[in-house]
Amino acid sequence: MTLRNSEVADLLDLLGSLSELDGAVVYKVLAYRKAAERIRAAPESVERMAAEGRLTDLPDIGATIATKVAEIRATGTMAALERLRAVYPDGIVEVMAVPGVGPKTAKRLLAELGVDSPASLQAACESGQVRALKGLGAKKEATILEALKAGGSPRKHAILLDQALERAEALVVLLRAEAGCQAAEIAGSLRRRKEMIGDVDLVAAADDPTPLLRRFAEHPGVQDVLALGEAKASVVLHDGLQVDLRVIDPAQWGSLLQHFTGSKAHNVALRERARAQGLSLSEHGFAPLDGGTPVPCATEAEVYSTLGLAWIPPELRENQGELDAAAANALPRLVTLSELRGDLHAHSDASDGRASVAVMAAAALARGLEYLTITDHSKAVGMGIGLDAEETLANMERVQAAAVPLLAAGFRLLSGIEVDILPGGTLDLPDQVLERLDWVVASAHGTRGQTGAELTASMIAAAEHPSVDVIAHPTGRLLGGREAYDLDVEALIAACARTGTFLEVNANPRRLDLRPEHVRAAIRAGVGICISSDAHHAEGLDVLRYGVDCARRGWATAEDIVNTRSWADLQVLRKASRRRP
């Protein structure tokens, strides 16, 4: 039986989680998880790569991981994993998979409450034992209980936006290269740029669908062909992702693309609008309500114009007021990647980055940016990677020295810090250090035992600090991993509006924080938004595109994004105490 990439990755992820439960050193846990991520994202069969001795060609896959993959191929498991399974009860794996739990909380629940299965976890929640544990509380307990009652374990298979786009875009390129293909596009939730993607929808137009469908099914990234018909094919890739392709006549292109882009709520609203005009709308086009053959639309613009609407960008198709705006010709001109002029949150090897200041600056310049701020971590982030006050000032001087030769190229390299927000809103560095830096990012890395109300108060206090420019990744969520903090985002937005503090859309595909609905609320409140990469290496700057996607889903225009401006023009938007020449 062929071994899927996702199956290998799942076992390595499990080894990482159980190793963390067992108290393994952090670098070992991270190595297993990074290897799982690389294997899950591999564009071809990892089993075949291992058989051909090419597995270590993948980034982050060394001899140790290759040996473990060989074990999996031979036995279906790993000796190290089975040793841990002998120590920890089988049910703890299911407990860790419950949304809102994870390895660290599962270990506490096992040690302090004897929770060793979803059933015992539910009993502990219902008796109020979970809320009594420091750092969890009643809301966390309720969230876990709700997930258990909804059948929240295990999680539905889904992958991150960037991973889904990488696979889908490669398949679209393949389709467009076929001689008979007249159009090919991503559809579904991926075209709308949702954060997590369960499966991928592709649509294509061709007079003869057969060559396209056959070429699609024969792609080397395909593990299994689920269906191959006259107009549709469904496949599963090596990472377990299902991809569906529909091929139609070019005359139907607009009707089909609009229908399969969705969302369901958006399409229902369109059909209701069509009915009010005496029409029936489907993927085949428009037909009179009293019957008749549907008349297809060759473009999406025709679909919308038939209903008296301007074309609506896919990111807005969620039935959240976009139809009314389209009818009034009042849709926003959404921000684009090309409009970003700088990046205000990036790291170097002074903290946990993997590139020097010079390398990061060169990467930003090569990508057409006009400025980059180096915002390494302050000490309280933990793991021995942060900077104290003296080290922060020394790093500032290094950045300033590296900035001098770049000015001739019209590029500004700026000094900053990502300073931790401590309980009570205290910042991790003295005021006299923060005020000397060009840019100050404030963020919370964990709740540090605070309740939701306490964390919210701490973040508001940070926003009120005269040296803080922006609050970064405020909800702390890690998609597919950590749940968002119990944070009153609306209260934080109000504080930022009052103080002139910006909020960040963190473009890391695992974060995309702020969420789109909070972006829209912040814009309505008059809060400036930064789209930042949070890059820890040169290629990390490329994630800015996903931050733009997230901001677009929040109806953001270039005017709403502060780093669409030059450094000089950005100054007028800052707090008076933070303006720099």
C-alpha positions, 0 to 999 in steps of 0.5 A: 500500500502506498504511503501518503506524505500526510500519513508520514507527517502525522506520525512525525507530528505525533512524535513531536507532541508526545516528545513535548509531553515527555519533556524533550528539549525544544529543538528536538520537538521543533525538528520533528514538527518542521520535518512534518511540515516539510514532508506534508508540503512536499510536491511529490511522494516522500516514499518515492524520494526516500526509496531513491535516496533523495529525501534529504534534498528537502529543507529541514530533513537530515539523516535522523529524520530520513532514518525515521521515515525509513522506519515508517516505511518498513514498519508503519511506525517508529520505535521512539514513538512506540516507547512514548505510547507505552508511557502515555495513555492512548487517550491523551493523543485524542485529548491533545487533538481537542480544539483549545487543548494542545500538548501543553494543556493536555500535559497539565490536565493529565498531571493535575486532574488525571485526564487521560481521555476525551471522556474524562476531559468532558467530566472534568469540564462539567464538574468545573475542575478545568476552570480551577487551573491557573491560566485556563478559566471558565471561558477556556473550559466552556470552549473545550466542552463545546468542542467535545460535545460537537465532536471536536476531536479529531480536527478536520483535515485542512491546510494553510492558505499558502500551502494550498495556493502553492499546490493550486497555482502549480496545477493552474500553470499546468492546465494553462499550458495545455493547447486546448485550454482557453482559461483556468482559474482557482475557485472556491474558498481558496480564491476568496483567500480563506485562512484554512482550506479544506479542499481546492476547486479549480475550473477550466474552459476548453472545447474538448475537456478530455486532454485537460482532465487526463493531464490533471489526473496524471500530474506527479503530485497526484496520489489517488484519482477519485473520479475521472469523468467527461467534465470533472476529475477529483484527485488527492495529492500526496499531502492528503489535499483533495482537488476537484477540477471542472472543465466547461465550454468557454461560453459558460466560463463566467457563470461557472467561475462565479458559482464555484467561487462562492461563498454559499451565502453570497450565492444565495443572496445573488439568487434572491436578487435574480428571483426579484428580477424574474430570473433563475441563476445557477452555474449554467447561467440565467433563465426565466423563472417560468422555465427555459434554457439557461443563458450562460455568461462568458465572464463574471462581470456579465453575471453581476451586470445582469443583476445591476451590480458592479463586479465584486472582488472574490475576497468580499463575497461573503454576504457582508454588505458587498451586494448593496455596495456593488449596487451603489457602485460603492465597492472599495478599491482594495489594497494590492501588494504592489502598493506596499512601500515598506515592511515594519516588522522583521527580525535578524540574527540578533534574536531568532532570525536566520539572516543578518541585517544586511541580508534582510535589507538587501532582500527588501530592496530586491523586492521593491520596498523602500524601507524595512524596520528590524524589530528583534525580540526583547528578552521576555519572549523567552527561549534565550533569544531576546535582547535586554536594554544594553543589547537593544541599543547595541543592535540599534547601532548596528542597524544604523551603521548598516543603513548608511550605505543604503541611503544612496539607493534610496532605501531606509533601514530602520531600527526597532524592537518587538517588545513584550507586553507584560502583565499590567501593560508594563513593557519589557524595556525601559522608556529611555531605550524605547524612545530612541528607536525608530519603531516600536512593535508591542506584542504579547507572547502568551497570556502569562496567566492573565484572564481575558479581562487582564490581558485586554487591560494589559494590551490597552495599557501598551497602546497608551504607551507614548513609545508604542507604534503598533500592537502586533498579532494581537489575538496570538492565534496560530492557525491549525494550532493555538486558539486565539487569546481570550481578548476583547478585540473591540476594546483594543480597537477603541483604545488604538483609535483613541491613542493613535496606535496602529494595529498589525495584520501579521502576514505569516500564514500561520497567524493572519492576525488581525482577522478580516472582521477585525480589520474591517472594524478597525478601519471603521474606527479610524485605526491605521493598519500595518501589513507586516511580514514578521519575517525571520529570514530573507524569503520570509518577506514574501509572505506579505502577499498573504497579509494583503489577502487578509486585509482585502478580506477586511475591505481595506484600501491603500489609504487604510494601510499605513505602509503604503506610504513613504516613510516621510508621509507615514510620519504624519499618521503617527503619535506626535511623540513618535514622528521621525524625520 
